[in-house]
Amino acid sequence: MSDSNEAQNGRIRLQHAGNEVVQEAGHSRQDLFFVAAVDNIAYAKRVDILWAGRDGVWHTLPATFHSMAGDHSEYWIATASLHLASHGAGPDAIRFALRCQMQGEEHWDNNGGANYVCPAHSYMRLGGDRAVFNLGPTQRLHDHQRTIAVSVAVHQPVRADQVVVHWTTDDWQNVHVTPCQPRSRLERMPAGGPEEEACEIWSAVLNAGDAFRIQYSVCCESGEQAIWDNNDFDNYSPSRKPLNVLVLNLHCRQEDDQDYKFSEIAKAIDELSVDVVCLQEVSEDWNDAQGDWASNSARIINDRLEKPFHIHNDWSHLGFGRYREGVAILSRYPFSEYDSRYVSNKRDPYSIDSRKVVMGKIAVPYFGAINVFSVHVSWWENGFAEQFDNLHQWARSRRETGVTGTLLCGDFNVAAGSPGYARIVAAQDYDDQFLAVHAPATFAAVFRERKPGWQSLLANDGRIDFAFLEKSSALKVTSARQVFTGTEYAEVSDHQGVLLTFEPASVLLGKRNTGDQ
């Protein structure tokens, strides 16, 4: 706790803190901000500010990642706005301490056990060499958020004439310049510090509209000098939630500890903020071919989510002698349309080569309508060619005005580089998204240049689970990884599952920096 005598151990260090009182439209509010430098010794970490006012009640204020602070440290920032009653007591001085939790340990900066004190209208600068520091958002834009409030701390020695924000919503194809307005002056603490070390707060509001991402940098103009905070030449880029797609073959209830593994899958979907799940080998009790929805594995997983998704499911054939086996799509967002059909010429429910695919048209916020197909087709020698050709024709028929992308996701039962994979490449309509992320040179040789003998480049690949994106889609994959490997999440199947993250392609055309620091 922040009242302890635990000494600062150096893993987390206070850089800046401010206690600002703002008058707006006849109301007063108290704005607090804290900037910490945290050693980057682990990816997973939690950073909090523990603070208390005159009432002595301690509050926990979570901080969020802001930017890198050199090669081995990160800046984390926390802000809070407190409404001040018009006839109540004046604004509070605050006591506070910083805490970081990572690798199972707690690290503190609590001013040697005495806690820090920051009176109203005051500012503390204990570290860092930035004369201009952006206090605005750097990570996420919330749903329905159309404006961004940017606040900038400028140290008094700069003597700013003007502070402006350079920003874009279309990757610098069009650039906007918005002047900031001086909002308040915070006196340097501790009391008696040099006047020139006070701080001015400047602010501006940027109109993001419905843009997926806004990129911006801050420029402080002082005489002939321009001082930039542009996130170390990378710009600040808060964005909407990306699209996360999980592809997983469930192994038709053949696992030990099956109930636990269903829960593990649901846990991963929640914790990884998955939006769309494409499942194969979905099982439910055969029940004389009538099925039993209560036993459906996709439904069981869905029911264990913190908030159940929309679900579309269909079955293809008898699996392992006792289940209706099929495919399913779970979606955070509603289906505007859905369908299922055989892609195999066989339609005998007792034949393992009778194969259905399910399709859902999903309106994803800030992406538009996306057609998603959950696929489980036969091996090459058991009819893959006809099944893929039928799927290809079906997916092509669903390209229509307003559809921004098409994804074919699932267990294709043909390895990368095999004749079946070569048939997909030859269709010249779909790209392997996992390969695009992890082996871009090989991806280019296979899907762009189609170099003779490209199959040899994939000789040791071995994947049969894929996410193929239709080439004209307005989506761009940004990451892809296996999930159920026994490390982050337990093994849940004879497949490890693939998680892919997408953003609208138009925001990833390139980066442009807007000035020197």
Disulfide bonds with the S-S distance in Angstrom:
none
